[in-house]
Amino acid sequence: MEPKINLGPFRFLPCTVEIDGTPDVEDWTGPLQFAIWCQRASPWWIGDLLNAGDARFGEVFSQACEGIISAEMLQRYESVARRVPPKNRRPGLSWSSHAAIARLPDDLQIRLLADAEKNGWNSTDLRVQAREALAARNEGRG
């Protein structure tokens, strides 16, 4: 059975949205915001589920996803979710922005993610800032 979610006249299916009737423009806002929210949140959900499932069931759990998504992408989701704890995550920033700082120590993650929100940095900008901050710290300047 394929998963589906109904939001009023909008039926979300794996590869489409079916719309019953002719909803007014106001009726579209909630479902559209939901779809965007899911797109932004799903890498975190996948990573957190993989980490929790691995902790509970071991390697047998990772086999549950074989063939659904590439092993490389699953490892990325898992790694970023493990390295960037929920307390550091910023919903206003992309998952890619968090991936850019995932290898940094906790205090640098917090600082750079706050700076990214404040300064409007994208993931490329954040990656550059992360390299510079880590270099400064290693040289004893940060």
Buried (B, 14 or more C-beta within 10 A) or exposed (E): EEEEEEBEBBBBEEEEEEBEEEEEEEBBEEBEEBBEEEEBEEBBEBBBBBBEBBEEEEEEBBEEBEEEEEEEEBEBBBBBBBBBEEEBBBEEBBBBBBBBBBBBEEEBBBBBBEBBBEEEBEBEBBBEBBEEBBEEBEEEEE
